[in-house]
Amino acid sequence: MSDCQCTAPGYCPRHDRYMPEAFWKLCHESQAYFEVFQLDRGNHRPQGCIHRGPQIDEGTATLCGRNGERFPIYSCDLHGECVIGAFCRRQKWRSCLTCGDQTSADVVSSETA
């Protein structure tokens, strides 16, 4: 067992990333993997876009390799809803990874300082 405190796959606040079932099992069962995920904390999602709000729903992926995987859907001030990545064929949500409107909270705070 590891220091993992998550009870199921999904968003992990400790590692600041979405953990599919395979990653969650590695993290949950192995301290070595837990530490690897901690070193890579947050590198798998855009950081703090000022437009992205809280998680409002959950979807089910339909892409090869991710089929059936659950993923979070967030509110977005600009686009209504958004996701962090590509999960579905003909995806209806704007992806933060490719969104040209993404504005980091770090950029906004440094511009106002």
ZATOR-294342 format. One record per residue (C-alpha): residue number from 1; residue in one letter; x negated, y negated, z. Coordinates in steps of 0.2 Angstrom, whole numbers, plus 5000, padded with zeros to 4 digits. Example, Ala and Ser with C-alpha at 12.3 -4.5 7.8 and 13.67 -1.06 7.14 Angstrom:
// ZATOR-294342
 resi resn    u    v    w
    1    a 4938 5022 5039
    2    s 4932 5005 5036
***
This chain:
// ZATOR-294342
 resi resn    u    v    w
    1    m 5000 5000 5000
    2    s 4995 4982 4997
    3    d 4999 4965 5004
    4    c 5013 4963 4992
    5    q 5029 4957 5000
    6    c 5041 4959 4985
    7    t 5054 4972 4986
    8    a 5057 4974 4967
    9    p 5051 4968 4950
   10    g 5055 4950 4945
   11    y 5048 4933 4949
   12    c 5034 4934 4962
   13    p 5032 4917 4971
   14    r 5015 4923 4979
   15    h 5007 4926 4961
   16    d 5018 4913 4953
   17    r 5023 4925 4938
   18    y 5036 4936 4932
   19    m 5032 4954 4937
   20    p 5039 4968 4926
   21    e 5041 4985 4934
   22    a 5025 4992 4929
   23    f 5015 4977 4936
   24    w 5025 4976 4952
   25    k 5021 4994 4955
   26    l 5003 4991 4953
   27    c 5003 4976 4964
   28    h 5014 4984 4977
   29    e 5004 5001 4978
   30    s 4986 4995 4976
   31    q 4977 4981 4986
   32    a 4964 4980 4972
   33    y 4978 4976 4959
   34    f 4986 4964 4971
   35    e 4970 4954 4972
   36    v 4968 4954 4953
   37    f 4985 4946 4952
   38    q 4981 4934 4965
   39    l 4965 4928 4956
   40    d 4976 4926 4940
   41    r 4989 4917 4950
   42    g 5001 4907 4938
   43    n 4991 4909 4922
   44    h 5006 4918 4914
   45    r 5018 4904 4913
   46    p 5018 4885 4910
   47    q 5015 4876 4926
   48    g 5028 4865 4933
   49    c 5038 4857 4918
   50    i 5048 4843 4925
   51    h 5063 4848 4915
   52    r 5064 4866 4921
   53    g 5075 4868 4936
   54    p 5079 4883 4946
   55    q 5083 4901 4940
   56    i 5102 4901 4935
   57    d 5104 4918 4928
   58    e 5095 4934 4922
   59    g 5094 4942 4905
   60    t 5089 4959 4898
   61    a 5075 4960 4885
   62    t 5077 4968 4868
   63    l 5060 4967 4861
   64    c 5049 4982 4858
   65    g 5038 4985 4873
   66    r 5049 4975 4884
   67    n 5066 4983 4880
   68    g 5077 4984 4896
   69    e 5065 4972 4906
   70    r 5075 4959 4917
   71    f 5069 4941 4915
   72    p 5074 4925 4923
   73    i 5084 4911 4914
   74    y 5081 4894 4921
   75    s 5091 4878 4920
   76    c 5083 4864 4908
   77    d 5087 4846 4909
   78    l 5083 4844 4890
   79    h 5089 4861 4882
   80    g 5102 4867 4895
   81    e 5093 4884 4898
   82    c 5076 4890 4895
   83    v 5065 4906 4898
   84    i 5046 4908 4900
   85    g 5041 4919 4886
   86    a 5049 4929 4872
   87    f 5061 4942 4877
   88    c 5074 4945 4864
   89    r 5076 4946 4845
   90    r 5084 4930 4839
   91    q 5082 4923 4856
   92    k 5095 4909 4860
   93    w 5085 4901 4874
   94    r 5071 4889 4872
   95    s 5054 4896 4877
   96    c 5043 4885 4888
   97    l 5028 4893 4880
   98    t 5032 4885 4863
   99    c 5042 4870 4869
  100    g 5035 4854 4862
  101    d 5045 4844 4875
  102    q 5036 4853 4890
  103    t 5030 4840 4902
  104    s 5019 4845 4917
  105    a 5022 4838 4934
  106    d 5003 4836 4935
  107    v 5003 4825 4920
  108    v 5017 4814 4926
  109    s 5010 4811 4943
  110    s 4993 4807 4936
  111    e 5001 4794 4924
  112    t 5010 4785 4938
  113    a 4995 4785 4950
***
